[in-house]
Amino acid sequence: MNVERDKIADLYIRVSTDEQADKGYSQRSQEEMLRKYCNNNCIEVRNVIFEDYSAKSFNRPEWKKFISTLKKHKNKINLVLFTKWDRFSRNAGDAYQMINVLRDLGVEPQAIEQPLDLSIPENKMMLAFYLAAPEVENDRRALNVFYGMRRAKKEGRYMGLAPVGYRNKIDESGNKYIALKEPDATILYWVFEELSSGTFNTEQVWKKAKNKGLKCSKNAFWQLIRNPLYCGKIFLPKFKDEESCFVQGQHQAIISVELYEKVQEILDGRGRIYRSKIQTRNDFPLRGFLICPICGNLLTASKSKGRNKHYSYYHCRKGCAYRIRIEKLNQAFEYELRRFIPRKEVYAIYRNILAEVYYELTQSSQVSKRQILHQLKDYEKRISHIRNLLATQKIDPIDYLEIKTQYNSSVDDLNKKLNTLCGSIPAIETLLEKDINGLMALDRIFEKGNIEDIRSLIQTLYPEKLLFYGTLIGKAEVNRILKFAYNYDLKANNIL
């Protein structure tokens, strides 16, 4: 017996991930209820629409496709059914507007568990209640989450995904916190130290940090060095009558507050240290350290094209005509560096420092070397043992040759490894036999060092800026520590 179907409906099944997890609004359960309702009420099911999206608005992929289909094929269905009105919408204003759109297309929306005859005006009050209740619930939940997160921040707890240099962890009580992540934390400490020195600009430090292993985009790096989290502070934004402030975080800080504030002053341009905004070229190692003797501004540097070649100059900004050839300035600076004569009493200290650094840098190689030498000695004993066994006729000559061949092969492999290892690290005796005067000569670093070594040397020697006018005429204050290691010779030969 066929049952006549006088109505045709599309079934709309919506569930978001959190609802499915918390309340059990599974798609299968909704479909079973809707199909059972259609069978009991002689309603033909044309299509089933599954949606996995929030009901805060009707900007949902499957719903938009459904409306588009209705506009193209009018009068194909009479109803769109769902279990409850909160499956349809959680916003009263949007819901009333969408109901009018559906009615214009000849479709009546209906919730099978909360049936309402919307032709009766009074039922619109019940509809408003059904729609407003979930909206109020959502708002209350969101407000509770906001207050909870704000309270946690006031207690110094970091909320959310751990930033660079930290990792998310959970303690035995189930409380979430962030802990240091190595080697990122050590690299970040180096980043702030490098920025505070002002030797290189931010982009250069970022590139150096990437080479050290820091995985961070350029934009994220800028946000990172501005984040007070790294000095142990958490920012609490303004809310109602509460002013914004910083609270002491419960996490372990990577840098000190003083270092963080010093870096912020430099980034804001308030610090006294100059940070070059462009890449420092190898041609201009002193760029950013020189003061114009005429106007007092920092000198920049560039090349100008002459008749036959290019000429390099350190020069002032627009409005000041001062400039000086780079060759002349480099000679003056090298002459100044030659005035620093190492003190004899620091030779022994310097040798000890070289030895300590040598053993620290080659520690793993030295351990590998000792292990290889120990294995070689072991194989020597084994070969000597089988030779004795052969001499006393306890093993056959064929067995002896086979065993010896195996041992010799292993010995050859170990010797190759030992030669490679010894070739990769210089002997400490060779280093210590070199002329200490030559190793400590500052002018040699300026002459033969790379751009990083040269700029680090200048920054170390002269914390303040240098004033040049052909020769050094402004005697900048030298680093106090270097005064104990070097004598300053006023009678050094002037090559200018």
C-alpha positions as CSV (number, residue, x, y, z in Angstrom):
1,M,0.0,0.0,0.0
2,N,1.5,3.4,-1.1
3,V,1.1,6.3,1.2
4,E,0.4,9.6,-0.6
5,R,2.9,12.3,0.2
6,D,1.3,15.8,0.1
7,K,4.4,17.7,1.2
8,I,8.0,17.8,0.2
9,A,10.8,18.8,2.6
10,D,14.5,19.4,2.7
11,L,16.2,18.4,6.0
12,Y,18.7,20.8,7.4
13,I,21.2,19.2,9.9
14,R,23.7,21.5,11.6
15,V,26.2,20.8,14.2
16,S,29.4,22.6,15.2
17,T,32.4,20.8,16.6
18,D,32.1,22.0,20.2
19,E,28.3,21.2,20.3
20,Q,29.0,17.7,19.1
21,A,31.6,17.1,21.7
22,D,29.8,18.8,24.6
23,K,26.1,18.1,24.0
24,G,26.0,15.2,21.6
25,Y,24.2,17.0,18.8
26,S,25.4,14.4,16.3
27,Q,24.3,14.6,12.6
28,R,23.2,11.0,12.6
29,S,20.9,11.5,15.6
30,Q,19.3,14.6,14.0
31,E,18.8,12.8,10.7
32,E,17.1,9.8,12.4
33,M,14.7,12.2,14.2
34,L,13.8,14.2,11.1
35,R,13.2,11.1,8.9
36,K,11.0,9.5,11.6
37,Y,9.0,12.7,11.8
38,C,8.6,12.8,8.0
39,N,7.4,9.2,7.9
40,N,4.9,9.8,10.6
41,N,3.5,12.9,8.9
42,C,3.6,11.7,5.3
43,I,6.2,14.2,4.2
44,E,8.5,13.3,1.3
45,V,12.2,14.0,1.9
46,R,13.8,15.5,-1.2
47,N,17.3,16.3,0.1
48,V,19.4,16.3,3.3
49,I,21.7,19.2,4.0
50,F,24.6,18.7,6.4
51,E,26.3,21.7,7.9
52,D,29.3,21.9,10.2
53,Y,29.3,25.6,11.0
54,S,28.4,28.1,13.6
55,A,24.8,29.5,13.7
56,K,25.9,33.0,14.7
57,S,25.0,34.1,11.1
58,F,23.7,32.7,7.9
59,N,27.0,33.1,6.2
60,R,27.4,29.3,6.1
61,P,28.6,27.4,3.0
62,E,25.9,24.8,2.7
63,W,23.0,27.1,3.7
64,K,24.1,29.6,1.0
65,K,24.1,26.8,-1.6
66,F,20.6,25.8,-0.4
67,I,19.2,29.3,-0.8
68,S,20.8,29.6,-4.3
69,T,19.1,26.3,-5.3
70,L,15.7,27.5,-4.0
71,K,16.0,30.7,-6.1
72,K,16.8,28.7,-9.2
73,H,14.1,26.1,-8.7
74,K,11.1,27.6,-7.0
75,N,8.1,25.5,-5.7
76,K,10.1,22.3,-5.6
77,I,9.7,21.9,-1.8
78,N,7.2,23.1,0.8
79,L,9.2,22.8,4.0
80,V,12.7,23.0,5.4
81,L,12.9,21.0,8.6
82,F,15.3,21.0,11.5
83,T,15.2,19.6,15.0
84,K,15.3,22.9,17.1
85,W,15.3,26.5,16.2
86,D,18.9,26.9,17.4
87,R,19.8,24.5,14.6
88,F,18.3,27.2,12.3
89,S,19.8,30.3,13.9
90,R,21.1,31.7,17.1
91,N,20.5,35.3,16.2
92,A,16.9,36.6,16.4
93,G,17.3,39.5,13.9
94,D,18.9,37.3,11.2
95,A,16.3,34.6,11.8
96,Y,13.3,36.8,11.2
97,Q,14.9,38.2,8.0
98,M,15.7,34.6,6.7
99,I,12.2,33.4,7.5
100,N,10.8,36.2,5.2
101,V,13.3,35.2,2.5
102,L,12.1,31.6,2.7
103,R,8.5,32.5,2.6
104,D,9.0,34.6,-0.5
105,L,10.4,31.4,-2.1
106,G,7.4,29.4,-0.9
107,V,9.2,27.5,1.8
108,E,8.1,27.3,5.4
109,P,10.9,26.7,8.1
110,Q,9.9,24.5,11.0
111,A,11.5,22.9,14.1
112,I,10.0,19.5,14.8
113,E,10.8,19.6,18.6
114,Q,9.6,23.2,18.9
115,P,6.7,23.4,16.4
116,L,5.3,26.9,15.9
117,D,2.5,28.1,13.6
118,L,4.0,31.4,12.6
119,S,0.8,32.6,11.0
120,I,-0.4,33.2,14.5
121,P,1.2,36.5,15.7
122,E,1.5,35.5,19.3
123,N,3.7,32.6,18.4
124,K,6.4,35.0,17.3
125,M,7.0,35.8,20.9
126,M,7.8,32.1,21.5
127,L,10.0,32.1,18.4
128,A,11.9,35.1,19.9
129,F,12.4,33.1,23.1
130,Y,13.6,30.0,21.3
131,L,16.1,32.1,19.3
132,A,17.2,34.4,22.0
133,A,17.9,31.7,24.6
134,P,20.9,30.1,22.7
135,E,22.2,33.6,21.9
136,V,22.1,34.6,25.5
137,E,23.8,31.3,26.4
138,N,26.5,32.0,23.8
139,D,27.1,35.5,25.1
140,R,27.2,34.3,28.7
141,R,29.7,31.6,27.8
142,A,31.9,34.0,25.9
143,L,31.8,36.5,28.8
144,N,32.7,33.7,31.3
145,V,35.7,32.8,29.1
146,F,36.8,36.4,28.9
147,Y,36.6,36.9,32.7
148,G,38.4,33.6,33.3
149,M,41.2,34.5,30.9
150,R,41.5,38.0,32.4
151,R,41.6,36.6,35.9
152,A,44.3,34.1,34.8
153,K,46.4,37.0,33.3
154,K,46.1,38.9,36.6
155,E,47.6,35.9,38.3
156,G,50.5,36.0,35.9
157,R,49.5,33.0,33.8
158,Y,50.2,33.1,30.0
159,M,47.1,32.1,28.0
160,G,47.3,30.6,24.5
161,L,49.8,29.0,22.3
162,A,53.4,29.4,23.6
163,P,55.5,32.0,21.9
164,V,58.9,31.4,20.3
165,G,61.4,30.3,22.9
166,Y,58.7,28.5,25.1
167,R,56.6,25.4,24.9
168,N,53.2,24.6,26.4
169,K,53.2,22.1,29.3
170,I,50.8,20.7,31.9
171,D,51.8,20.1,35.5
172,E,50.7,17.1,37.7
173,S,47.6,19.1,38.9
174,G,46.5,19.7,35.3
175,N,47.4,23.3,35.2
176,K,48.8,24.6,31.9
177,Y,51.9,26.7,31.8
178,I,54.8,27.6,29.5
179,A,58.4,26.5,30.0
180,L,61.7,27.4,28.3
181,K,62.5,25.7,25.0
182,E,66.1,25.2,24.0
183,P,68.0,26.2,22.0
184,D,65.5,28.9,21.1
185,A,65.6,30.5,24.5
186,T,69.4,30.8,24.4
187,I,69.2,32.3,20.9
188,L,66.6,34.8,22.0
189,Y,68.8,35.9,24.9
190,W,71.6,36.5,22.3
191,V,69.2,38.4,20.1
192,F,68.3,40.9,22.9
193,E,72.0,41.3,23.9
194,E,73.0,41.9,20.2
195,L,70.2,44.5,19.8
196,S,71.2,46.3,23.0
197,S,74.8,46.7,21.7
198,G,73.5,48.5,18.6
199,T,76.3,47.0,16.4
200,F,73.8,45.6,13.9
201,N,70.3,46.6,12.9
202,T,67.2,44.5,13.5
203,E,67.1,42.8,10.2
204,Q,70.7,41.8,10.4
205,V,70.2,40.4,13.9
206,W,67.2,38.5,12.6
207,K,69.2,36.9,9.8
208,K,72.0,36.0,12.2
209,A,69.4,34.4,14.6
210,K,68.0,32.3,11.7
211,N,71.5,31.1,10.9
212,K,71.8,30.0,14.6
213,G,68.6,28.0,14.2
214,L,65.8,30.3,15.2
215,K,62.7,29.5,13.1
216,C,60.8,32.8,13.0
217,S,59.5,35.0,10.2
218,K,60.7,38.6,9.8
219,N,57.3,40.0,10.9
220,A,57.1,37.6,13.9
221,F,60.6,38.6,14.9
222,W,59.5,42.3,15.1
223,Q,56.6,41.3,17.4
224,L,58.9,39.1,19.4
225,I,61.4,41.8,20.3
226,R,58.6,44.0,21.4
227,N,56.9,41.4,23.6
228,P,57.4,42.0,27.4
229,L,56.7,38.4,28.0
230,Y,60.4,37.6,27.5
231,C,61.4,39.7,30.6
232,G,58.7,38.0,32.7
233,K,55.9,40.5,32.3
234,I,52.3,39.9,31.0
235,F,50.3,42.8,29.5
236,L,46.8,43.3,30.9
237,P,44.7,45.5,28.6
238,K,42.3,48.2,29.8
239,F,38.8,47.0,30.6
240,K,35.9,49.2,31.9
241,D,37.3,51.2,34.9
242,E,40.5,49.1,35.1
243,E,43.6,50.7,33.5
244,S,46.0,48.7,31.4
245,C,49.1,47.4,33.2
246,F,51.8,44.8,33.4
247,V,51.7,42.0,35.8
248,Q,54.5,39.7,36.9
249,G,54.3,36.4,35.1
250,Q,54.6,33.0,36.6
251,H,56.8,31.8,33.7
252,Q,60.6,31.9,33.7
253,A,61.9,35.1,32.0
254,I,64.6,34.8,29.3
255,I,66.0,38.3,29.8
256,S,66.1,40.9,32.5
257,V,63.7,43.9,32.6
258,E,66.7,46.3,32.2
259,L,67.8,44.6,29.0
260,Y,64.3,44.6,27.6
261,E,63.8,48.3,28.3
262,K,67.2,49.1,26.8
263,V,66.3,47.3,23.6
264,Q,62.9,49.1,23.5
265,E,64.7,52.5,23.8
266,I,66.9,51.7,20.9
267,L,64.0,50.5,18.8
268,D,62.1,53.6,19.6
269,G,65.1,55.8,18.7
270,R,65.5,57.1,22.2
271,G,68.7,55.2,22.9
272,R,72.0,56.8,22.3
273,I,73.3,53.9,20.2
274,Y,72.9,54.2,16.5
275,R,71.3,51.4,14.6
276,S,72.0,51.5,10.8
277,K,68.7,51.1,8.9
278,I,70.5,49.6,5.9
279,Q,72.8,46.7,5.5
280,T,76.3,47.7,6.6
281,R,78.6,47.0,3.6
282,N,82.1,45.5,4.0
283,D,83.4,48.7,2.4
284,F,82.2,50.9,5.3
285,P,83.0,49.1,8.7
286,L,83.0,52.4,10.6
287,R,79.5,53.4,9.4
288,G,77.3,54.3,12.3
289,F,80.2,55.0,14.7
290,L,81.4,58.4,13.4
291,I,80.3,61.9,14.3
292,C,80.6,64.8,11.9
293,P,83.1,67.3,13.4
294,I,81.2,70.2,11.9
295,C,77.5,69.6,12.8
296,G,77.7,66.7,15.3
297,N,75.4,64.4,13.3
298,L,76.2,60.8,12.5
299,L,78.1,60.2,9.3
300,T,76.8,57.9,6.6
301,A,78.8,56.4,3.7
302,S,78.5,55.9,0.0
303,K,80.4,55.6,-3.3
304,S,80.6,58.3,-5.9
305,K,81.6,57.7,-9.5
306,G,84.7,59.5,-10.7
307,R,86.1,59.9,-14.2
308,N,87.8,56.4,-14.2
309,K,86.6,54.7,-11.1
310,H,84.4,54.9,-8.0
311,Y,85.5,56.6,-4.8
312,S,84.3,55.8,-1.3
313,Y,83.5,58.5,1.3
314,Y,82.2,58.9,4.8
315,H,80.1,62.0,4.6
316,C,77.4,64.0,6.5
317,R,73.7,64.3,5.7
318,K,72.1,66.8,3.4
319,G,72.9,70.4,4.5
320,C,76.5,69.7,5.6
321,A,79.4,69.5,3.2
322,Y,81.8,67.5,5.3
323,R,83.2,64.3,3.8
324,I,86.4,62.3,4.0
325,R,87.9,59.5,1.9
326,I,87.5,56.1,3.3
327,E,91.2,55.2,2.7
328,K,92.4,58.1,4.7
329,L,90.0,57.4,7.6
330,N,90.9,53.7,7.7
331,Q,94.6,54.6,7.9
332,A,93.9,57.0,10.8
333,F,91.9,54.3,12.6
334,E,94.6,51.6,12.1
335,Y,97.2,54.1,13.4
336,E,95.0,54.7,16.5
337,L,94.6,50.9,17.0
338,R,98.4,50.4,16.9
339,R,98.7,52.7,19.9
340,F,97.2,49.8,22.0
341,I,100.2,47.7,23.1
342,P,99.4,44.5,25.1
343,R,100.7,44.5,28.6
344,K,103.3,41.8,29.4
345,E,101.4,40.6,32.5
346,V,98.3,39.7,30.5
347,Y,100.3,37.3,28.2
348,A,99.9,34.4,30.6
349,I,96.2,35.2,31.2
350,Y,95.7,35.3,27.4
351,R,97.4,31.9,26.9
352,N,95.2,30.4,29.6
353,I,92.1,31.9,28.0
354,L,93.2,30.4,24.6
355,A,93.7,27.0,26.2
356,E,90.3,27.1,28.0
357,V,88.4,28.2,24.8
358,Y,90.3,25.6,22.8
359,Y,89.4,22.7,25.1
360,E,85.8,24.0,25.4
361,L,85.3,24.1,21.6
362,T,87.1,20.9,20.9
363,Q,85.7,18.9,23.8
364,S,83.6,16.5,21.8
365,S,86.4,16.0,19.2
366,Q,88.9,15.3,22.0
367,V,86.5,12.7,23.5
368,S,86.2,11.0,20.1
369,K,89.9,11.1,19.6
370,R,90.5,9.4,23.0
371,Q,87.9,6.7,22.1
372,I,89.5,6.0,18.8
373,L,93.0,5.8,20.3
374,H,91.6,3.4,23.0
375,Q,90.1,1.2,20.2
376,L,93.4,1.2,18.3
377,K,95.3,0.0,21.4
378,D,92.7,-2.7,21.9
379,Y,93.1,-4.0,18.3
380,E,96.9,-4.0,18.8
381,K,96.5,-6.3,21.8
382,R,94.2,-8.6,19.8
383,I,96.6,-8.8,16.9
384,S,99.5,-9.5,19.3
385,H,97.4,-12.2,21.0
386,I,96.5,-14.1,17.8
387,R,100.2,-13.8,16.8
388,N,101.1,-15.6,20.0
389,L,98.4,-18.2,19.4
390,L,99.9,-18.8,15.9
391,A,103.4,-19.1,17.4
392,T,102.3,-21.7,19.9
393,Q,100.3,-23.6,17.1
394,K,97.0,-23.1,18.9
395,I,95.3,-21.7,15.8
396,D,95.8,-22.6,12.1
397,P,97.7,-20.1,9.8
398,I,94.5,-19.8,7.6
399,D,92.4,-18.8,10.7
400,Y,95.2,-16.4,11.7
401,L,95.3,-14.7,8.3
402,E,91.5,-14.4,8.2
403,I,91.3,-12.8,11.7
404,K,94.2,-10.5,11.1
405,T,92.6,-9.3,7.9
406,Q,89.5,-8.4,9.7
407,Y,91.4,-6.6,12.5
408,N,93.6,-4.7,9.9
409,S,90.5,-3.5,8.1
410,S,89.0,-2.2,11.4
411,V,92.4,-0.5,12.2
412,D,92.5,1.2,8.8
413,D,89.0,2.6,9.3
414,L,89.9,3.9,12.7
415,N,93.1,5.5,11.4
416,K,91.2,7.3,8.7
417,K,88.8,8.6,11.2
418,L,91.7,9.7,13.5
419,N,93.4,11.5,10.6
420,T,90.2,13.3,9.6
421,L,89.6,14.3,13.2
422,C,93.2,15.6,13.8
423,G,93.0,17.6,10.5
424,S,89.9,19.3,11.6
425,I,91.3,20.8,14.8
426,P,94.6,22.5,15.1
427,A,97.0,21.4,17.9
428,I,97.0,23.6,21.0
429,E,100.7,23.7,21.0
430,T,100.7,25.4,17.5
431,L,98.3,28.0,18.7
432,L,100.2,28.8,21.8
433,E,103.6,29.0,20.0
434,K,102.3,31.8,17.8
435,D,103.3,35.4,18.6
436,I,100.9,36.6,21.3
437,N,101.7,40.1,20.3
438,G,100.3,39.3,16.8
439,L,97.2,37.6,18.2
440,M,96.4,40.5,20.4
441,A,97.2,43.2,17.8
442,L,93.9,45.2,17.3
443,D,95.0,46.7,14.0
444,R,95.3,43.3,12.5
445,I,91.7,42.5,13.3
446,F,90.7,45.7,11.6
447,E,92.9,44.9,8.6
448,K,92.1,41.2,8.1
449,G,88.9,40.5,10.1
450,N,85.4,40.2,8.6
451,I,82.8,42.9,9.0
452,E,81.3,41.3,12.1
453,D,84.6,41.1,13.9
454,I,85.5,44.7,13.0
455,R,82.3,46.2,14.2
456,S,82.3,44.2,17.4
457,L,85.9,45.4,18.0
458,I,84.8,49.1,17.5
459,Q,81.8,48.6,19.7
460,T,83.9,47.0,22.4
461,L,86.7,49.6,22.3
462,Y,84.6,52.7,22.1
463,P,81.1,52.6,23.7
464,E,80.7,56.3,22.7
465,K,80.9,57.7,19.1
466,L,84.2,58.7,17.4
467,L,85.1,62.1,16.1
468,F,87.4,62.2,13.0
469,Y,88.7,65.1,11.0
470,G,91.5,63.7,8.9
471,T,93.1,62.2,12.1
472,L,91.4,61.3,15.4
473,I,90.8,64.7,17.1
474,G,88.1,63.7,19.5
475,K,89.6,61.3,22.1
476,A,86.7,58.9,22.8
477,E,86.6,57.1,26.1
478,V,88.0,53.6,25.8
479,N,86.5,50.6,27.4
480,R,87.7,50.4,31.0
481,I,88.4,46.6,30.8
482,L,90.7,47.1,27.8
483,K,92.8,49.7,29.8
484,F,93.9,46.9,32.1
485,A,95.0,44.7,29.1
486,Y,96.7,47.3,26.9
487,N,99.0,50.3,27.3
488,Y,98.3,53.3,25.2
489,D,101.4,54.4,23.4
490,L,101.5,58.2,22.7
491,K,104.7,57.9,20.7
492,A,103.6,55.3,18.1
493,N,104.8,56.0,14.6
494,N,102.3,58.0,12.7
495,I,102.0,56.7,9.1
496,L,99.8,59.5,7.9
